[in-house]
Structure formats: structure tokens, C-alpha cells
């Protein structure tokens, strides 16, 4: 097998796992779907860790909303997880699912101090 063919097959598998593509020839579609769900769950846990106010505010709606978001917004190459979490929060706000944050809540890494 040539390197070009192997690279094409790897790209096809990545599209299936990360961007909603069809399972490549020779792969069990059911097993690919299981891995897709596992990768989305991992991504969801990281977003919840980085932005704990999101699952707190959304409650039971967090999982289905994140699943919808992840299915239509695959993580792009070079986008860090912190930015991915911010993109999800912006998506929620644009849809009216989340209250608009106060200006100090939008500052990354800033804690609000009581005076």
C-alpha cells in the first residue's frame, strides 16, 4: 500500500470520527459510531471542566445541547480546548440557551473578587 493511499484512508477515518463522515470501507459502522460517541463525550467532559458554569446553568439540557453542537461543529485543527469551550458558550448564547455573561465573566482566567 502506498503512503498516499494510507494517508487518504487515515483522512477518511478521521472525517468519520470527528466530522460526521461515513465509516470508511473495511470499518464496522457500528464500531465507528461507538468511537464517535466516546470522543464527543470526552470533548464534552473537557468543556464542562473548563467552563463548569455551562452544565451548572443548563442542567439536564447540557448533554443534548453539546451533542447537537459537536455534531455540527467538529473541532478544527489548531483550535485549543479552551477556545472550543468558548465557541460552545457563544453558540449557546446565540441560540438563546444561555444568559449573556457579564463582562467580567468573559475574561479568561479572571476570578471575580468581592471588595
DSSP file (Angstrom, degrees, kcal/mol; ACC not computed):
  #  RESIDUE AA STRUCTURE BP1 BP2  ACC     N-H-->O    O-->H-N    N-H-->O    O-->H-N    TCO  KAPPA ALPHA  PHI   PSI    X-CA   Y-CA   Z-CA
    1    1 A X              0   0    0      0, 0.0     2,-0.1     0, 0.0     0, 0.0   0.000 360.0 360.0 360.0 134.9    0.0    0.0    0.0
    2    2 A X     >  -     0   0    0      1,-0.1     4,-2.3     4,-0.0     5,-0.2  -0.356 360.0-118.5 -77.2 158.4    1.4    3.4   -0.9
    3    3 A X  H  > S+     0   0    0      1,-0.2     4,-2.7     2,-0.2     5,-0.2   0.880 115.3  54.7 -61.8 -38.3    1.8    6.2    1.5
    4    4 A X  H  > S+     0   0    0      2,-0.2     4,-2.2     1,-0.2    -1,-0.2   0.915 109.1  46.7 -63.4 -42.9   -0.6    8.3   -0.4
    5    5 A X  H  > S+     0   0    0      2,-0.2     4,-2.3     1,-0.2    -2,-0.2   0.912 113.0  49.3 -65.9 -42.5   -3.3    5.6   -0.2
    6    6 A X  H  X S+     0   0    0     -4,-2.3     4,-2.5     1,-0.2    -2,-0.2   0.916 111.0  50.0 -62.5 -43.4   -2.7    5.1    3.5
    7    7 A X  H  X S+     0   0    0     -4,-2.7     4,-2.4     1,-0.2    -1,-0.2   0.891 110.0  51.0 -62.3 -39.3   -2.9    8.9    4.2
    8    8 A X  H  X S+     0   0    0     -4,-2.2     4,-2.1     2,-0.2    -1,-0.2   0.906 111.0  47.9 -65.3 -41.3   -6.2    9.0    2.2
    9    9 A X  H  X S+     0   0    0     -4,-2.3     4,-2.2     2,-0.2    -2,-0.2   0.890 111.5  50.2 -66.7 -39.3   -7.6    6.2    4.3
   10   10 A X  H  X S+     0   0    0     -4,-2.5     4,-2.5     2,-0.2    -2,-0.2   0.914 110.5  49.7 -64.4 -42.0   -6.5    7.8    7.6
   11   11 A X  H  X S+     0   0    0     -4,-2.4     4,-2.3     1,-0.2    -2,-0.2   0.898 110.0  51.2 -63.2 -39.8   -8.1   11.1    6.5
   12   12 A X  H  X S+     0   0    0     -4,-2.1     4,-1.9     2,-0.2    -1,-0.2   0.897 110.5  48.6 -64.3 -40.5  -11.3    9.3    5.7
   13   13 A X  H  X S+     0   0    0     -4,-2.2     4,-2.4     2,-0.2    -2,-0.2   0.913 110.5  51.0 -65.8 -42.5  -11.3    7.6    9.1
   14   14 A X  H  X>S+     0   0    0     -4,-2.5     4,-3.0     1,-0.2     5,-0.5   0.903 108.2  52.3 -61.7 -41.2  -10.7   11.0   10.8
   15   15 A X  H  X5S+     0   0    0     -4,-2.3     6,-2.5     1,-0.2     4,-1.8   0.903 111.1  48.2 -59.7 -40.8  -13.6   12.6    8.9
   16   16 A X  H  <5S+     0   0    0     -4,-1.9     4,-0.4     4,-0.2    -2,-0.2   0.900 117.9  40.3 -66.6 -40.4  -15.8    9.7   10.1
   17   17 A X  H  <5S+     0   0    0     -4,-2.4    -2,-0.2    -5,-0.1    -1,-0.2   0.861 131.7  19.8 -77.3 -36.5  -14.7   10.1   13.7
   18   18 A X  H  <5S+     0   0    0     -4,-3.0    57,-0.2    -5,-0.2    -3,-0.2   0.679 128.3  35.8-111.9 -21.2  -14.5   13.8   14.0
   19   19 A X  S  <<S-     0   0    0     -4,-1.8    -3,-0.2    -5,-0.5    -4,-0.1   0.167 105.7 -99.7-128.2  19.7  -16.6   15.4   11.3
   20   20 A X        +     0   0    0     -4,-0.4    -4,-0.2     1,-0.2    -3,-0.1   0.683  68.2 152.4  76.1  17.0  -19.6   13.2   10.8
   21   21 A X        -     0   0    0     -6,-2.5    -1,-0.2    -7,-0.1     2,-0.1  -0.252  51.4 -88.0 -74.6 168.6  -18.3   11.4    7.7
   22   22 A X        -     0   0    0      1,-0.1    -6,-0.2    -5,-0.0     2,-0.2  -0.416  50.3 -93.0 -73.8 151.5  -19.3    7.9    6.7
   23   23 A X        -     0   0    0     -7,-0.1    -1,-0.1    -2,-0.1     6,-0.1  -0.459  49.7-113.0 -63.5 132.9  -17.4    5.0    8.0
   24   24 A X    >   -     0   0    0     -2,-0.2     3,-2.0     1,-0.1    -1,-0.1  -0.213  41.9 -79.6 -65.7 158.8  -14.6    4.1    5.6
   25   25 A X  T 3  S+     0   0    0      1,-0.3    -1,-0.1     3,-0.0     3,-0.1  -0.326 120.1  29.2 -56.6 136.2  -14.7    0.8    3.6
   26   26 A X  T 3  S+     0   0    0      1,-0.3     2,-0.4    -3,-0.1    -1,-0.3   0.369  98.8 104.4  92.5  -4.9  -13.5   -2.0    5.8
   27   27 A X  S <  S-     0   0    0     -3,-2.0     2,-0.6    -4,-0.1    -1,-0.3  -0.906  76.6-117.3-112.0 139.4  -14.6   -0.4    9.1
   28   28 A X     >  -     0   0    0     -2,-0.4     4,-2.2     1,-0.2     3,-0.4  -0.621  19.4-148.0 -71.9 116.4  -17.7   -1.5   11.0
   29   29 A X  H  > S+     0   0    0     -2,-0.6     4,-2.3     1,-0.2    -1,-0.2   0.845  96.4  55.7 -57.2 -34.5  -20.0    1.5   11.0
   30   30 A X  H  > S+     0   0    0      2,-0.2     4,-1.8     1,-0.2    -1,-0.2   0.908 109.0  45.6 -64.4 -42.1  -21.4    0.5   14.4
   31   31 A X  H  > S+     0   0    0     -3,-0.4     4,-2.0     2,-0.2    -2,-0.2   0.868 111.0  52.9 -70.2 -36.1  -17.9    0.5   16.0
   32   32 A X  H  X S+     0   0    0     -4,-2.2     4,-2.4     1,-0.2    -2,-0.2   0.918 108.7  50.9 -63.6 -41.8  -17.1    3.8   14.4
   33   33 A X  H  X S+     0   0    0     -4,-2.3     4,-2.4     2,-0.2    -2,-0.2   0.882 106.9  53.7 -63.8 -38.6  -20.3    5.3   15.8
   34   34 A X  H  X S+     0   0    0     -4,-1.8     4,-2.0     1,-0.2    -1,-0.2   0.921 111.1  46.2 -60.5 -43.7  -19.3    4.0   19.3
   35   35 A X  H  X S+     0   0    0     -4,-2.0     4,-2.7     2,-0.2    -2,-0.2   0.877 108.9  55.2 -67.9 -37.4  -16.0    5.7   19.0
   36   36 A X  H  X S+     0   0    0     -4,-2.4     4,-2.4     1,-0.2    -2,-0.2   0.939 110.0  46.6 -59.0 -47.1  -17.6    8.9   17.7
   37   37 A X  H  X S+     0   0    0     -4,-2.4     4,-2.2     1,-0.2    -2,-0.2   0.885 112.1  50.9 -63.6 -38.7  -19.8    9.0   20.8
   38   38 A X  H  X S+     0   0    0     -4,-2.0     4,-2.2     2,-0.2    -2,-0.2   0.913 111.1  47.7 -65.7 -42.3  -16.8    8.3   23.1
   39   39 A X  H  X S+     0   0    0     -4,-2.7     4,-2.3     2,-0.2    -2,-0.2   0.892 112.5  48.9 -66.4 -39.1  -14.8   11.1   21.5
   40   40 A X  H  X S+     0   0    0     -4,-2.4     4,-2.6    -5,-0.2    -1,-0.2   0.887 110.1  51.7 -67.1 -37.7  -17.7   13.5   21.8
   41   41 A X  H  X S+     0   0    0     -4,-2.2     4,-2.4     2,-0.2    -2,-0.2   0.903 109.9  49.4 -65.2 -39.9  -18.2   12.5   25.5
   42   42 A X  H  X S+     0   0    0     -4,-2.2     4,-2.1     2,-0.2    -2,-0.2   0.934 112.2  47.7 -62.9 -45.6  -14.5   13.2   26.1
   43   43 A X  H  X S+     0   0    0     -4,-2.3     4,-2.4     1,-0.2    -2,-0.2   0.906 111.3  51.6 -60.7 -42.2  -14.8   16.6   24.5
   44   44 A X  H  X S+     0   0    0     -4,-2.6     4,-2.5     1,-0.2    -1,-0.2   0.900 108.3  51.0 -63.0 -42.2  -18.0   17.3   26.5
   45   45 A X  H  X S+     0   0    0     -4,-2.4     4,-1.9     2,-0.2    -1,-0.2   0.890 110.5  49.2 -63.4 -39.0  -16.2   16.4   29.8
   46   46 A X  H  X S+     0   0    0     -4,-2.1     4,-2.6     2,-0.2     5,-0.2   0.920 111.0  49.3 -67.1 -43.0  -13.3   18.7   28.9
   47   47 A X  H  X S+     0   0    0     -4,-2.4     4,-2.7     1,-0.2    -2,-0.2   0.917 111.1  50.3 -61.0 -42.9  -15.7   21.6   28.1
   48   48 A X  H  < S+     0   0    0     -4,-2.5    -1,-0.2     1,-0.2    -2,-0.2   0.857 111.4  49.1 -64.3 -34.5  -17.5   21.0   31.3
   49   49 A X  H >< S+     0   0    0     -4,-1.9     3,-0.5    -5,-0.2    -2,-0.2   0.915 116.0  41.8 -68.9 -43.4  -14.2   21.1   33.2
   50   50 A X  H 3< S+     0   0    0     -4,-2.6     2,-0.2     1,-0.3    -2,-0.2   0.821 130.0  26.8 -75.2 -31.3  -13.1   24.3   31.5
   51   51 A X  T >X  +     0   0    0     -4,-2.7     3,-2.1    -5,-0.2     4,-0.6  -0.590  68.4 167.9-129.9  69.1  -16.5   26.1   31.8
   52   52 A X  H <> S+     0   0    0     -3,-0.5     4,-1.4     1,-0.3     5,-0.1   0.699  71.6  69.2 -61.8 -18.6  -18.3   24.5   34.8
   53   53 A X  H 3> S+     0   0    0      1,-0.2     4,-2.6     2,-0.2    -1,-0.3   0.759  89.8  65.4 -70.2 -21.8  -20.9   27.2   34.7
   54   54 A X  H <> S+     0   0    0     -3,-2.1     4,-2.7     2,-0.2     5,-0.3   0.981 106.8  35.7 -67.6 -56.5  -22.3   25.8   31.5
   55   55 A X  H  X S+     0   0    0     -4,-0.6     4,-2.1     1,-0.2     7,-0.2   0.850 117.6  56.5 -65.0 -28.8  -23.5   22.4   32.8
   56   56 A X  H  < S+     0   0    0     -4,-1.4    -2,-0.2     2,-0.2    -1,-0.2   0.938 114.4  36.4 -65.1 -46.0  -24.5   24.1   36.0
   57   57 A X  H  < S+     0   0    0     -4,-2.6    -2,-0.2     1,-0.2    -1,-0.2   0.871 122.8  43.5 -74.7 -36.9  -26.7   26.6   34.2
   58   58 A X  H >< S+     0   0    0     -4,-2.7     3,-1.9    -5,-0.2    -2,-0.2   0.764  81.9 177.6 -82.9 -25.2  -28.0   24.2   31.6
   59   59 A X  T >< S+     0   0    0     -4,-2.1     3,-1.7    -5,-0.3     4,-0.4  -0.372  71.5   2.0  60.1-129.2  -28.7   21.2   33.9
   60   60 A X  T 3> S+     0   0    0      1,-0.3     4,-0.6     2,-0.1    -1,-0.3   0.651 128.6  65.7 -65.5 -16.0  -30.2   18.3   32.0
   61   61 A X  H <> S+     0   0    0     -3,-1.9     4,-2.3     1,-0.2     5,-0.3   0.648  80.3  82.4 -80.7 -14.4  -30.0   20.2   28.7
   62   62 A X  H <> S+     0   0    0     -3,-1.7     4,-2.8    -7,-0.2     5,-0.3   0.936  90.2  46.5 -57.7 -52.0  -26.2   20.3   28.7
   63   63 A X  H  > S+     0   0    0     -4,-0.4     4,-2.5    -3,-0.2     5,-0.2   0.947 116.0  42.2 -61.7 -52.3  -25.6   16.8   27.2
   64   64 A X  H  X S+     0   0    0     -4,-0.6     4,-2.2     1,-0.2    -1,-0.2   0.892 116.4  49.6 -64.8 -35.4  -28.2   17.0   24.4
   65   65 A X  H  X S+     0   0    0     -4,-2.3     4,-2.5     2,-0.2    -1,-0.2   0.919 112.6  46.4 -67.9 -41.3  -27.1   20.6   23.5
   66   66 A X  H  X S+     0   0    0     -4,-2.8     4,-3.3    -5,-0.3     5,-0.2   0.901 110.6  53.6 -66.8 -38.2  -23.5   19.7   23.5
   67   67 A X  H  X S+     0   0    0     -4,-2.5     4,-1.9    -5,-0.3    -2,-0.2   0.922 111.0  46.3 -60.3 -44.1  -24.2   16.6   21.4
   68   68 A X  H  X S+     0   0    0     -4,-2.2     4,-1.3     2,-0.2    -2,-0.2   0.927 114.7  47.5 -62.6 -45.6  -26.0   18.8   18.8
   69   69 A X  H >X S+     0   0    0     -4,-2.5     4,-1.7     1,-0.2     3,-0.5   0.944 112.2  48.5 -60.8 -49.5  -23.2   21.4   18.9
   70   70 A X  H 3< S+     0   0    0     -4,-3.3    -1,-0.2     1,-0.2    -2,-0.2   0.842 107.6  55.9 -63.7 -33.9  -20.5   18.8   18.5
   71   71 A X  H 3< S+     0   0    0     -4,-1.9    -1,-0.2    -5,-0.2     3,-0.2   0.831 119.2  31.6 -67.7 -30.6  -22.3   17.1   15.6
   72   72 A X  H << S+     0   0    0     -4,-1.3    -2,-0.2    -3,-0.5     2,-0.2   0.527 123.1  47.3-104.9  -7.3  -22.4   20.3   13.6
   73   73 A X  S  < S-     0   0    0     -4,-1.7    -1,-0.2    -5,-0.1    -2,-0.1  -0.614  71.8-169.4-134.0  74.3  -19.2   21.9   14.8
   74   74 A X        -     0   0    0     -3,-0.2     2,-0.2    -2,-0.2   -55,-0.1  -0.323  39.4 -95.8 -62.0 148.0  -16.3   19.5   14.7
   75   75 A X        -     0   0    0    -57,-0.2     2,-0.2    -5,-0.1    -1,-0.1  -0.468  44.2-133.8 -66.6 130.9  -13.2   20.7   16.5
   76   76 A X    >   -     0   0    0     -2,-0.2     3,-2.0     1,-0.1    -1,-0.1  -0.551  26.1 -91.2 -89.4 152.1  -10.9   22.3   14.0
   77   77 A X  T 3  S+     0   0    0      1,-0.3    -1,-0.1    -2,-0.2     3,-0.1  -0.361 113.3  19.8 -59.3 133.7   -7.2   21.7   13.7
   78   78 A X  T 3  S+     0   0    0      1,-0.3     2,-0.6    -3,-0.1    -1,-0.3   0.320  90.3 124.5  88.5  -8.1   -5.3   24.2   15.8
   79   79 A X    <   -     0   0    0     -3,-2.0    -1,-0.3     4,-0.0     2,-0.1  -0.771  56.1-139.0 -88.3 120.4   -8.3   25.2   18.0
   80   80 A X     >  -     0   0    0     -2,-0.6     4,-2.2     1,-0.1     3,-0.3  -0.347  20.6-111.3 -75.5 159.1   -7.4   24.7   21.6
   81   81 A X  H  > S+     0   0    0      1,-0.2     4,-2.6     2,-0.2     5,-0.2   0.851 117.0  57.6 -62.5 -35.4   -9.9   23.2   24.0
   82   82 A X  H  > S+     0   0    0      1,-0.2     4,-1.8     2,-0.2    -1,-0.2   0.909 109.7  45.1 -61.8 -40.5  -10.3   26.5   25.9
   83   83 A X  H  > S+     0   0    0     -3,-0.3     4,-2.7     2,-0.2    -2,-0.2   0.870 110.2  54.9 -69.5 -36.6  -11.4   28.1   22.6
   84   84 A X  H  X S+     0   0    0     -4,-2.2     4,-2.1     2,-0.2    -2,-0.2   0.913 108.4  48.5 -61.7 -42.7  -13.6   25.2   21.8
   85   85 A X  H  X S+     0   0    0     -4,-2.6     4,-2.2     2,-0.2    -1,-0.2   0.896 111.9  49.3 -63.8 -40.1  -15.4   25.7   25.2
   86   86 A X  H  X S+     0   0    0     -4,-1.8     4,-2.5     2,-0.2    -2,-0.2   0.896 108.9  52.7 -65.5 -40.6  -15.7   29.4   24.4
   87   87 A X  H  X S+     0   0    0     -4,-2.7     4,-2.3     2,-0.2    -2,-0.2   0.896 108.8  50.2 -61.8 -40.2  -17.2   28.6   21.0
   88   88 A X  H  X S+     0   0    0     -4,-2.1     4,-2.5     2,-0.2    -2,-0.2   0.928 110.2  49.5 -63.6 -44.9  -19.7   26.4   22.6
   89   89 A X  H  X S+     0   0    0     -4,-2.2     4,-2.4     1,-0.2    -2,-0.2   0.902 111.4  49.5 -61.0 -41.4  -20.7   29.1   25.1
   90   90 A X  H  X S+     0   0    0     -4,-2.5     4,-2.6     2,-0.2    -1,-0.2   0.896 109.9  51.3 -64.3 -39.8  -21.1   31.6   22.2
   91   91 A X  H  X S+     0   0    0     -4,-2.3     4,-1.6     2,-0.2    -2,-0.2   0.914 110.8  48.5 -62.2 -44.4  -23.2   29.1   20.3
   92   92 A X  H  X>S+     0   0    0     -4,-2.5     5,-2.5     1,-0.2     6,-0.8   0.919 112.4  48.2 -61.9 -44.3  -25.5   28.6   23.3
   93   93 A X  H ><5S+     0   0    0     -4,-2.4     3,-1.2     1,-0.2    -2,-0.2   0.911 109.0  52.9 -64.0 -43.2  -25.8   32.4   23.8
   94   94 A X  H 3<5S+     0   0    0     -4,-2.6    -1,-0.2     1,-0.3    -2,-0.2   0.827 110.3  48.6 -63.0 -31.4  -26.6   33.0   20.1
   95   95 A X  H 3<5S-     0   0    0     -4,-1.6    -1,-0.3    -5,-0.2    -2,-0.2   0.530 116.2-114.8 -84.7  -6.6  -29.4   30.4   20.3
   96   96 A X  T <<5S+     0   0    0     -3,-1.2    -3,-0.2    -4,-0.5    -2,-0.1   0.652  84.7 118.8  81.9  15.2  -30.8   31.9   23.5
   97   97 A X  S   <S+     0   0    0     -5,-2.5     2,-0.4    -6,-0.2    -4,-0.2   0.638  72.7  42.0 -84.9 -15.2  -30.0   28.9   25.6
   98   98 A X  S    S-     0   0    0     -6,-0.8    -2,-0.2    -9,-0.1    -1,-0.1  -0.980  86.9-110.9-136.8 141.0  -27.7   30.8   27.9
   99   99 A X        -     0   0    0     -2,-0.4     2,-0.3     1,-0.1    -6,-0.1  -0.388  46.0 -98.7 -65.5 148.7  -27.8   34.1   29.5
  100  100 A X        -     0   0    0     -7,-0.1    -1,-0.1     1,-0.1     2,-0.1  -0.551  44.9-119.3 -68.0 130.5  -25.3   36.6   28.2
  101  101 A X        -     0   0    0     -2,-0.3    -1,-0.1     1,-0.1     5,-0.1  -0.361  24.8-106.8 -71.3 150.4  -22.4   36.7   30.6
  102  102 A X    >>  -     0   0    0      1,-0.1     3,-1.2    -2,-0.1     4,-0.8  -0.367  39.2-102.2 -68.2 158.7  -21.4   39.9   32.4
  103  103 A X  G >4 S+     0   0    0      1,-0.3     3,-0.8     2,-0.2     4,-0.3   0.841 120.9  51.7 -57.3 -37.1  -18.3   41.5   31.1
  104  104 A X  G >4 S+     0   0    0      1,-0.2     3,-0.6     2,-0.2    -1,-0.3   0.747 102.6  60.1 -75.3 -20.3  -16.0   40.2   33.9
  105  105 A X  G <4 S+     0   0    0     -3,-1.2    -1,-0.2     1,-0.2    -2,-0.2   0.687  98.5  59.6 -76.3 -17.1  -17.2   36.6   33.4
  106  106 A X  G << S+     0   0    0     -3,-0.8     2,-0.6    -4,-0.8    -1,-0.2   0.575  78.8 102.7 -86.1  -9.9  -15.9   36.7   29.8
  107  107 A X  S X  S-     0   0    0     -3,-0.6     3,-1.6    -4,-0.3     2,-0.1  -0.643  78.4-124.3 -77.6 117.7  -12.3   37.5   30.9
  108  108 A X  T 3  S+     0   0    0     -2,-0.6     3,-0.1     1,-0.3    -2,-0.1  -0.395  88.4   2.7 -66.1 133.1  -10.4   34.2   30.6
  109  109 A X  T 3  S+     0   0    0      1,-0.2     2,-0.5    -2,-0.1    -1,-0.3   0.600  97.4 132.3  72.8  11.4   -8.7   33.2   33.8
  110  110 A X    <   -     0   0    0     -3,-1.6     2,-0.4    -6,-0.1    -1,-0.2  -0.842  42.2-155.7-101.3 129.2  -10.1   36.1   35.8
  111  111 A X        -     0   0    0     -2,-0.5     2,-0.5    -3,-0.1    -6,-0.0  -0.812  20.3-123.0 -98.2 142.0  -11.7   35.5   39.2
  112  112 A X        -     0   0    0     -2,-0.4     2,-0.4    -7,-0.0    -7,-0.0  -0.727  27.9-155.6 -84.5 127.4  -14.2   38.0   40.5
  113  113 A X        -     0   0    0     -2,-0.5     2,-0.3     2,-0.0    -1,-0.0  -0.870  10.9-131.3-107.6 135.5  -13.1   39.3   43.9
  114  114 A X              0   0    0     -2,-0.4     0, 0.0     1,-0.1     0, 0.0  -0.636 360.0 360.0 -79.9 139.2  -15.5   40.7   46.4
  115  115 A X              0   0    0     -2,-0.3    -1,-0.1     0, 0.0    -2,-0.0   0.413 360.0 360.0-107.4 360.0  -14.5   44.1   47.8
